[in-house]
Amino acid sequence: MVMKKVLFLCTGNSCRSQMAEGLVNHDFAGRLEAFSAGTAPHGLNPKAVAVMAEIGIDISGHSSDHLSKYQGERFDYVITLCGDANETCPLFFGGVQRIHMGFEDPPRFTGTEAEVMAVYARVRDEIRRQMREFFDRELA
């Protein structure tokens, strides 16, 4: 079986797209190969790394990459996770299935450390649930 490739796009490639990449590579190992990039990458978010570690997935070695790194590569799916990336995603990803799945941006949330981390965990779990539902259907 040929593994399908998915690219997750967000503006900063620091949080949601990084979590999605880690979750899909973990949950669909051997069936999907996930990558992530940003339209304006600004580094890996340590809170995203922490909430992924809580569920046994290590993304600490991920890099925050500009989407130009993947120009010319073939993907089966390009999934935008924030409105800005959805609007600014270039057309060079022609011929692939472009999907938008919007999720709340955890770094925008303010509160106590516990409240902030709860938002990161909730968004992580929402991403996992949506990816499982979508790819279980797609790969059936």
C-alpha positions in Angstrom: 0.0 0.0 0.0 1.3 3.4 -0.9 1.3 5.9 2.0 -0.7 9.0 1.4 0.9 12.4 2.2 -0.8 15.2 4.0 0.4 18.8 4.6 -1.1 20.8 7.5 -0.9 24.6 7.0 -1.3 27.3 9.6 0.1 30.8 9.8 2.8 30.3 12.4 3.4 26.5 12.1 3.9 26.6 15.8 0.9 25.0 17.5 -2.2 23.6 15.7 -0.4 22.4 12.5 2.4 20.9 14.7 -0.1 19.0 16.8 -2.0 17.7 13.7 1.3 16.5 12.2 2.2 14.6 15.4 -1.2 13.2 15.9 -1.7 11.9 12.3 1.9 10.5 12.2 1.1 8.6 15.4 -2.5 7.6 14.8 -2.1 6.6 11.2 1.5 5.3 11.2 2.1 3.3 8.0 -0.9 4.7 6.3 -0.3 8.4 6.2 2.8 10.6 6.3 2.1 14.1 7.7 4.1 17.3 7.4 3.3 20.8 8.5 4.3 24.3 7.4 3.3 27.9 7.9 2.7 31.0 5.8 4.8 33.0 8.4 6.4 30.4 10.7 7.6 31.6 14.0 9.0 28.5 15.9 7.6 25.5 17.8 5.3 26.4 20.7 6.5 24.8 24.0 2.9 24.5 25.3 2.0 22.5 22.2 5.0 20.2 22.8 3.9 19.8 26.5 0.3 18.8 25.8 1.4 16.4 23.1 3.9 14.8 25.6 0.9 14.3 28.0 -0.5 11.8 25.5 2.8 10.2 24.7 3.6 11.9 21.4 7.0 13.7 21.2 7.0 16.6 18.8 10.0 18.4 20.4 12.1 17.6 17.4 9.8 19.2 14.9 10.8 22.3 13.0 8.7 25.3 12.2 8.9 25.5 8.4 7.8 27.9 5.7 5.5 26.3 3.2 7.9 27.1 0.4 10.0 24.1 1.7 7.3 21.9 0.1 6.9 23.7 -3.2 6.8 21.2 -6.0 6.1 18.2 -3.7 3.0 16.1 -4.2 0.5 15.8 -1.4 -2.8 13.9 -1.4 -4.3 16.3 1.1 -3.5 19.9 2.0 -5.4 20.9 5.2 -5.5 24.4 6.5 -6.2 24.8 10.2 -6.6 28.6 10.5 -8.6 31.1 8.4 -5.5 33.1 7.4 -3.7 30.1 6.0 -6.8 29.1 4.2 -7.0 32.5 2.5 -3.3 32.8 1.7 -2.5 29.2 0.7 -0.9 29.5 -2.7 -2.2 27.8 -5.8 0.9 25.8 -6.3 -0.8 23.0 -4.4 -2.9 22.4 -7.5 -4.7 19.1 -8.1 -4.7 18.1 -4.5 -7.6 17.8 -2.1 -7.6 21.2 -0.3 -9.6 21.1 2.9 -10.1 23.7 5.6 -10.7 22.6 9.2 -10.6 25.5 11.5 -9.6 25.3 15.2 -9.3 27.8 17.9 -5.8 29.3 18.3 -4.6 28.3 21.8 -1.8 31.0 22.1 -4.5 33.7 21.9 -6.1 32.5 25.1 -5.3 34.2 28.4 -5.8 33.0 31.9 -4.0 31.1 34.6 -1.4 28.5 33.4 -3.8 25.7 34.2 -6.6 27.4 32.2 -4.3 28.1 29.2 -3.0 24.5 29.2 -6.6 23.2 29.4 -7.3 25.1 26.1 -4.2 23.6 24.5 -5.4 20.1 25.6 -8.9 20.7 24.4 -7.8 21.9 20.9 -5.4 18.9 20.7 -8.3 16.5 21.4 -10.5 18.3 18.9 -7.9 18.0 16.2 -7.4 14.3 17.0 -11.1 13.6 16.9 -11.6 15.4 13.6 -8.5 13.8 12.0 -9.6 10.4 13.0 -13.1 10.9 11.7 -11.9 12.3 8.4 -9.0 9.9 7.7 -10.9 6.8 8.9 -13.5 7.7 6.1 -10.9 8.6 3.5 -8.7 5.5 4.1 -11.6 3.0 4.4 
